[in-house]
């Protein structure tokens, strides 16, 4: 088996487009003296203001050296009709003066139907930010974390990364990187923070900011133990997650950025109402990272709300038992992650037909890394459900939600699960809600899962003309 990298290696992803309509096709190692190839990034511009969304790359082989290997990924977006293969480089959507247009949204489907990187992810394209956090798992042997930093702007960005662990700050000084204009670089943070049980990365940047994601993959000896992409988050005193439930095991990872402890509480928002999860009323030390087990709190996809008296950052990790490994009693492990959901009253969503097509194309590709023992790969069935969460507790805050024309009632303090309609459509609500799409796909090695939060965080509805292009 290829030897793991033991120091930070910046990998230049040769990304055909990092903005709303762009995906990584390949990556090369960024070595001293090597001239990177500049690829222009398509952007979304809107008069009188501009919006740029960057999209994550495909699955990355964490063991590759030169050239690094990545899948192309497949995208759905509100501004780009696509068959999942040829991604448009220039699309224009126009609105008449004073006419409201939809907030741009995009989701990248990545995954492997077999091999050492078995898994499925549905990761949203994001608004670049100058201050964000990534929470990820262990940097012990057998765990591989790849941090991806995308800069879709026309100027280079200077980025600093600071690490926090279970006992506090891990750095004497931040690690500094430069992300060239129109590029994505990837970094292996285990070289900075080896043998940590869990880490939270504080990512700051100058200029207009960058977008950040992390790929986590694991091996239990020679048995694949899952691969997933995680989105970035920001400190908050109240956040909602949509889609937890039914997994073999799950945990809530919380980091406290400030210099004072944080008292937190976790509330389960289910079909029958809301209740505080036993054992989750905790005080977490300042500048530390804690994992809180949530295994078994919900048998079906539900919502949870995390409240705190001080800003915290949080993410959820899920795992499932997969199929039997190589005719033994051991099993594959399926890994997935859930990011904080977006508050919304209106959003565009892909339908089951669209998602099934993208997922099938992605999982049918030849695995990047074959398993040590012969195993099959592929996909045979794709399903999707939408989880609607209404965390408001006032009885007058019951929500009436339309999902592609189907009316759904979501009482205050509850969550509801509906099958995703077959065709692309809209979700609208008379109350602010949170929504996610949970996708499941059957492979020869187990059912893989992915959760995408509907909408685009951090954006307000724009007016007038929107242009997408290089």
Phi and psi in degrees as a GROMACS rama.xvg file:
@    title "Ramachandran Plot"
@    xaxis  label "Phi"
@    yaxis  label "Psi"
@TYPE xy
-61.814  140.484  UNK-2
-71.6911  139.359  UNK-3
-70.4243  155.594  UNK-4
-79.9673  134.117  UNK-5
-110.035  3.52875  UNK-6
-138.422  160.419  UNK-7
-60.8181  126.88  UNK-8
-122.12  118.127  UNK-9
-84.2111  119.218  UNK-10
-107.84  123.781  UNK-11
-83.0937  114.986  UNK-12
-79.5267  126.21  UNK-13
-81.6014  84.0331  UNK-14
-96.9512  121.707  UNK-15
-61.6725  -30.5124  UNK-16
-165.599  131.193  UNK-17
-101.918  -11.3147  UNK-18
-87.511  -160.77  UNK-19
-53.8302  -29.2241  UNK-20
-112.974  22.9382  UNK-21
-122.127  149.439  UNK-22
-141.064  155.491  UNK-23
-74.8458  137.378  UNK-24
-109.695  -28.6919  UNK-25
-161.129  172.51  UNK-26
-146.926  149.32  UNK-27
-129  150.192  UNK-28
-68.2983  133.437  UNK-29
-87.9667  99.2511  UNK-30
-106.954  155.452  UNK-31
-59.0793  129.775  UNK-32
88.6722  -10.0234  UNK-33
-88.3302  129.175  UNK-34
-81.9965  121.265  UNK-35
-72.776  153.197  UNK-36
-90.0931  126.911  UNK-37
-86.3498  127.461  UNK-38
-123.029  124.087  UNK-39
-65.0725  143.184  UNK-40
-101.294  122.278  UNK-41
-61.2889  142.475  UNK-42
-129.825  162.304  UNK-43
-106.402  122.26  UNK-44
-118.946  140.356  UNK-45
-136.161  128.892  UNK-46
-80.5916  133.83  UNK-47
-89.8661  -3.18508  UNK-48
-112.937  171.002  UNK-49
-122.496  145.957  UNK-50
-130.528  132.141  UNK-51
-125.485  124.82  UNK-52
-110.094  135.183  UNK-53
-106.047  149.174  UNK-54
-118.401  148.104  UNK-55
-72.3805  159.035  UNK-56
-75.6067  179.224  UNK-57
-78.1216  -170.003  UNK-58
-62.9709  133.227  UNK-59
-108.07  134.319  UNK-60
-77.2477  109.504  UNK-61
-71.797  -10.434  UNK-62
-96.5618  -11.4492  UNK-63
-69.8442  149.196  UNK-64
-110.682  -87.3142  UNK-65
-131.448  120.109  UNK-66
-83.1554  150.581  UNK-67
-68.7272  151.171  UNK-68
-113.975  136.177  UNK-69
-145.875  150.359  UNK-70
-79.5836  164.865  UNK-71
-77.6139  -30.4035  UNK-72
73.9949  167.863  UNK-73
-136.374  144.123  UNK-74
-126.141  145.687  UNK-75
-120.893  136.667  UNK-76
-147.471  161.75  UNK-77
-77.0941  -15.0338  UNK-78
-112.096  5.64762  UNK-79
-140.963  96.4137  UNK-80
-63.7278  130.051  UNK-81
-152.765  148.841  UNK-82
-92.0613  8.61594  UNK-83
89.7026  -3.81954  UNK-84
-114.67  -63.0106  UNK-85
-90.5072  109.044  UNK-86
-91.2541  126.744  UNK-87
-62.2567  140.213  UNK-88
-95.482  -18.664  UNK-89
-148.67  115.918  UNK-90
-133.854  137.99  UNK-91
-119.459  129.7  UNK-92
-120.549  127.399  UNK-93
-114.485  148.685  UNK-94
-130.159  140.66  UNK-95
-66.3434  157.266  UNK-96
-50.1525  131.564  UNK-97
67.4008  10.7662  UNK-98
-93.6039  132.049  UNK-99
-75.7867  136.691  UNK-100
-119.625  161.714  UNK-101
-73.4064  144.638  UNK-102
-63.9198  132.399  UNK-103
-65.5305  142.697  UNK-104
-141.995  143.366  UNK-105
-149.309  147.754  UNK-106
-135.607  135.996  UNK-107
-105.044  125.395  UNK-108
-96.8283  121.136  UNK-109
-132.45  155.041  UNK-110
165.229  178.049  UNK-111
-138.978  133.498  UNK-112
-84.4635  0.827762  UNK-113
-174.772  -172.497  UNK-114
80.1028  -175.852  UNK-115
-69.0577  -17.0196  UNK-116
-108.965  31.826  UNK-117
-53.3238  131.276  UNK-118
159.797  175.102  UNK-119
-143.347  136.309  UNK-120
-134.312  146.002  UNK-121
-128.123  100.614  UNK-122
-115.401  128.83  UNK-123
-75.2344  145.008  UNK-124
-68.2149  144.617  UNK-125
-130.892  156.176  UNK-126
-76.6476  125.994  UNK-127
-56.4936  147.263  UNK-128
-140.661  150.767  UNK-129
-90.7242  -4.46437  UNK-130
-152.94  111.749  UNK-131
-154.283  168.921  UNK-132
-131.537  146.671  UNK-133
-122.866  126.52  UNK-134
-108.788  126.94  UNK-135
-141.335  179.296  UNK-136
-88.7371  -148.315  UNK-137
-72.5954  152.528  UNK-138
-110.067  19.8038  UNK-139
-65.5412  163.967  UNK-140
-56.0652  136.71  UNK-141
96.2476  -10.6801  UNK-142
-114.464  128.175  UNK-143
-124.513  119.992  UNK-144
-114.364  129.545  UNK-145
-120.33  120.24  UNK-146
-93.1703  126.028  UNK-147
-110.409  128.33  UNK-148
-122.335  120.091  UNK-149
-112.71  133.045  UNK-150
-122.486  94.3747  UNK-151
-82.9217  2.78537  UNK-152
-83.3486  176.412  UNK-153
-89.9744  1.36537  UNK-154
-127.857  148.813  UNK-155
-61.9558  154.916  UNK-156
-122.421  132.63  UNK-157
-93.2261  125.8  UNK-158
-120.205  136.973  UNK-159
-117.319  138.573  UNK-160
-122.687  125.259  UNK-161
-120.603  134.551  UNK-162
-106.122  144.192  UNK-163
-127.971  144.869  UNK-164
-131.731  -166.927  UNK-165
-60.8174  -26.8071  UNK-166
-110.421  5.20979  UNK-167
128.986  -156.792  UNK-168
-61.7258  135.621  UNK-169
-103.303  -5.14099  UNK-170
-118.126  143.622  UNK-171
-78.9869  -31.691  UNK-172
-151.846  151.426  UNK-173
-63.4025  153.708  UNK-174
-89.0803  130.301  UNK-175
-109.761  135.627  UNK-176
-133.873  157.215  UNK-177
-115.118  126.255  UNK-178
-104.289  109.269  UNK-179
-59.6358  158.151  UNK-180
-60.0934  136.051  UNK-181
68.1068  25.5745  UNK-182
-132.777  163.387  UNK-183
-120.959  133.852  UNK-184
-115.341  154.192  UNK-185
-123.403  143.825  UNK-186
-132.209  140.864  UNK-187
-97.9791  102.682  UNK-188
-74.8764  -6.61329  UNK-189
-65.2802  -23.4042  UNK-190
-68.9648  -30.6412  UNK-191
-80.0444  -38.2673  UNK-192
-129.796  70.8228  UNK-193
-73.8833  150.336  UNK-194
56.5284  41.2161  UNK-195
-102.393  138.824  UNK-196
-68.9135  -35.2212  UNK-197
-160.888  149.013  UNK-198
-137.768  151.673  UNK-199
-121.791  128.828  UNK-200
-107.85  121.8  UNK-201
-93.3683  118.589  UNK-202
-116.05  115.232  UNK-203
-118.172  147.166  UNK-204
-148.466  157.981  UNK-205
-92.9615  -163.606  UNK-206
57.3886  -141.317  UNK-207
-87.8647  1.83538  UNK-208
96.9324  175.789  UNK-209
-134.188  168.864  UNK-210
-107.667  146.155  UNK-211
-136.259  142.006  UNK-212
-144.741  167.242  UNK-213
-137.276  134.709  UNK-214
-99.5643  128.17  UNK-215
-115.182  130.063  UNK-216
-137.116  152.062  UNK-217
-140.34  150.733  UNK-218
-129.524  132.498  UNK-219
-102.167  88.7737  UNK-220
69.5191  -114.813  UNK-221
-103.615  0.357397  UNK-222
-91.6992  124.371  UNK-223
-59.9747  134.035  UNK-224
-120.262  24.5717  UNK-225
107.522  155.911  UNK-226
-147.809  137.341  UNK-227
-155.737  155.152  UNK-228
-100.803  143.385  UNK-229
-119.721  139.316  UNK-230
-91.0687  162.323  UNK-231
-79.7343  167.694  UNK-232
-146.223  175.069  UNK-233
-132.299  155.024  UNK-234
-61.104  141.728  UNK-235
-158.378  159.092  UNK-236
-96.0379  -8.75716  UNK-237
-152.02  126.057  UNK-238
-138.288  158.498  UNK-239
-123.848  138.411  UNK-240
-114.665  143.068  UNK-241
-126.994  123.45  UNK-242
122.267  3.02107  UNK-243
-76.4691  137.116  UNK-244
139.941  142.994  UNK-245
87.5802  -5.21419  UNK-246
-80.3599  165.316  UNK-247
-69.6872  -40.7075  UNK-248
-150.366  152.275  UNK-249
-152.302  155.087  UNK-250
-147.05  150.37  UNK-251
-104.456  120.834  UNK-252
-101.027  125.421  UNK-253
-126.767  132.634  UNK-254
-116.998  144.214  UNK-255
-110.199  103.335  UNK-256
-70.6118  -29.9527  UNK-257
-79.5283  -178.523  UNK-258
-92.7004  2.24262  UNK-259
-119.954  151.088  UNK-260
-61.6505  161.614  UNK-261
-124.863  131.172  UNK-262
-95.3496  121.379  UNK-263
-120.502  162.835  UNK-264
-147.283  139.518  UNK-265
-114.082  127.431  UNK-266
-115.66  127.734  UNK-267
-84.0673  129.365  UNK-268
-113.929  100.078  UNK-269
-113.269  -172.856  UNK-270
-63.8262  -30.2984  UNK-271
-96.0136  0.530326  UNK-272
132.195  -166.309  UNK-273
-115.497  144.498  UNK-274
-154.12  147.727  UNK-275
-69.9942  133.76  UNK-276
-76.7596  124.901  UNK-277
-56.8971  134.252  UNK-278
84.4684  7.1924  UNK-279
-109.799  7.1709  UNK-280
-89.3515  97.3502  UNK-281
-132.835  157.894  UNK-282
-109.705  126.668  UNK-283
-111.44  131.169  UNK-284
-60.6554  150.683  UNK-285
-60.2677  141.924  UNK-286
56.2005  36.0144  UNK-287
-125.455  169.033  UNK-288
-125.423  129.565  UNK-289
-127.746  140.439  UNK-290
-102.265  129.992  UNK-291
-114.854  116.308  UNK-292
-64.385  135.822  UNK-293
-123.523  11.7191  UNK-294
-56.938  128.621  UNK-295
83.7598  3.68275  UNK-296
-76.141  -18.7647  UNK-297
-147.748  133.899  UNK-298
-88.546  -20.6759  UNK-299
-127.236  163.049  UNK-300
-56.6104  126.537  UNK-301
-139.728  -177.21  UNK-302
-110.896  155.093  UNK-303
-132.942  151.252  UNK-304
-122.661  132.39  UNK-305
-109.486  122.186  UNK-306
-119.16  148.773  UNK-307
-150.218  154.498  UNK-308
-86.683  -2.45932  UNK-309
-144.243  152.057  UNK-310
-59.342  135.584  UNK-311
-133.465  163.412  UNK-312
-114.792  146.153  UNK-313
-151.967  156.784  UNK-314
-157.895  159.365  UNK-315
-117.952  138.408  UNK-316
-119.093  133.594  UNK-317
-121.531  151.812  UNK-318
-141.989  150.542  UNK-319
-131.513  152.2  UNK-320
-76.5823  132.379  UNK-321
-96.7496  -154.731  UNK-322
-77.1576  176.315  UNK-323
-67.1611  140.464  UNK-324
-92.62  113.652  UNK-325
48.6732  47.3959  UNK-326
58.0694  38.3341  UNK-327
-119.299  -178.782  UNK-328
-83.6386  -6.94171  UNK-329
-83.8502  159.325  UNK-330
-126.264  155.623  UNK-331
-64.5528  159.521  UNK-332
-118.56  135.714  UNK-333
-103.272  131.619  UNK-334
-117.162  143.243  UNK-335
-150.009  164.878  UNK-336
-138.955  154.565  UNK-337
-128.449  128.958  UNK-338
-97.3367  168.138  UNK-339
-62.0087  138.177  UNK-340
-81.5007  162.826  UNK-341
-99.6063  132.18  UNK-342
-71.3392  135.119  UNK-343
-154.856  158.901  UNK-344
-124.637  -11.338  UNK-345
-156.384  136.008  UNK-346
-161.641  152.484  UNK-347
-88.2398  146.078  UNK-348
-139.281  147.496  UNK-349
-75.456  154.34  UNK-350
-92.4066  173.466  UNK-351
-60.8382  -39.246  UNK-352
-59.5822  -45.2461  UNK-353
-64.1399  -50.2698  UNK-354
-64.7165  -40.5698  UNK-355
-60.4357  -41.0088  UNK-356
-63.3792  -45.319  UNK-357
-67.0407  -44.0289  UNK-358
-63.4961  -42.7231  UNK-359
-61.9743  -43.7694  UNK-360
-62.9455  -40.7482  UNK-361
-69.0448  -46.8623  UNK-362
-78.4707  -13.885  UNK-363
-84.2007  -10.7703  UNK-364
-69.1052  155.662  UNK-365
-63.1121  131.13  UNK-366
-57.6949  142.993  UNK-367
-64.405  -39.6076  UNK-368
-130.356  112.748  UNK-369
-69.4549  153.472  UNK-370
-73.892  160.034  UNK-371
-65.7821  -32.5624  UNK-372
-109.358  148.279  UNK-373
-58.8126  133.455  UNK-374
-148.26  159.473  UNK-375
-90.1987  167.125  UNK-376
-143.853  158.368  UNK-377
138.714  -166.943  UNK-378
-151.717  142.026  UNK-379
-123.659  -18.4006  UNK-380
-157.656  138.614  UNK-381
-129.062  129.78  UNK-382
-128.107  160.586  UNK-383
-152.236  140.049  UNK-384
-128.709  154.182  UNK-385
-108.692  131.293  UNK-386
-105.167  121.381  UNK-387
-110.178  124.566  UNK-388
-121.916  127.544  UNK-389
-118.521  95.2161  UNK-390
-78.9146  -9.26338  UNK-391
-65.6706  141.474  UNK-392
-105.531  -12.6104  UNK-393
-69.3256  129.811  UNK-394
-59.0284  -25.3122  UNK-395
-76.2552  -2.56942  UNK-396
-101.849  18.2597  UNK-397
-56.143  140.334  UNK-398
-109.224  136.017  UNK-399
-105.114  115.935  UNK-400
-114.901  136.586  UNK-401
-106.677  120.677  UNK-402
-111.659  101.175  UNK-403
51.3911  41.9292  UNK-404
93.0711  -12.3982  UNK-405
-91.9842  124.657  UNK-406
-83.8507  131.496  UNK-407
-130.201  133.123  UNK-408
-93.9902  128.684  UNK-409
-124.122  93.7963  UNK-410
-59.3626  155.586  UNK-411
-56.499  136.338  UNK-412
76.5372  20.3496  UNK-413
-133.877  171.999  UNK-414
-129.554  155.917  UNK-415
-137.235  142.051  UNK-416
-114.747  129.795  UNK-417
-130.318  152.123  UNK-418
-66.9261  139.208  UNK-419
-69.3423  128.854  UNK-420
-58.3493  157.023  UNK-421
-69.7542  -35.5193  UNK-422
-100.34  154.239  UNK-423
-58.0592  148.431  UNK-424
-167.599  -158.268  UNK-425
-124.503  152.055  UNK-426
-114.813  125.658  UNK-427
-130.848  151.527  UNK-428
-146.36  145.523  UNK-429
-84.0777  -5.01168  UNK-430
-130.013  154.928  UNK-431
-67.7127  126.847  UNK-432
-131.284  178.704  UNK-433
-125.645  142.072  UNK-434
-144.071  145.59  UNK-435
-139.135  158.623  UNK-436
-112.441  122.846  UNK-437
-104.223  117.707  UNK-438
-107.492  135.425  UNK-439
-128.395  140.923  UNK-440
-139.177  135.246  UNK-441
-86.9767  125.96  UNK-442
-120.025  168.882  UNK-443
-62.6296  -12.9068  UNK-444
-113.235  8.91157  UNK-445
131.602  171.724  UNK-446
-89.0609  123.109  UNK-447
-96.2541  153.868  UNK-448
-135.478  149.611  UNK-449
-147.749  146.102  UNK-450
-125.641  126.524  UNK-451
-117.293  129.639  UNK-452
-80.9182  120.506  UNK-453
-62.3144  139.918  UNK-454
96.2064  179.43  UNK-455
-124.369  116.103  UNK-456
-68.9478  142.842  UNK-457
84.5371  7.22635  UNK-458
-117.32  146.809  UNK-459
-110.229  157.715  UNK-460
-61.8876  135.128  UNK-461
-99.8567  166.78  UNK-462
-127.472  166.936  UNK-463
73.926  -145.809  UNK-464
-90.1048  139.005  UNK-465
-120.243  131.513  UNK-466
-126.317  135.181  UNK-467
-118.649  125.272  UNK-468
176.935  170.825  UNK-469
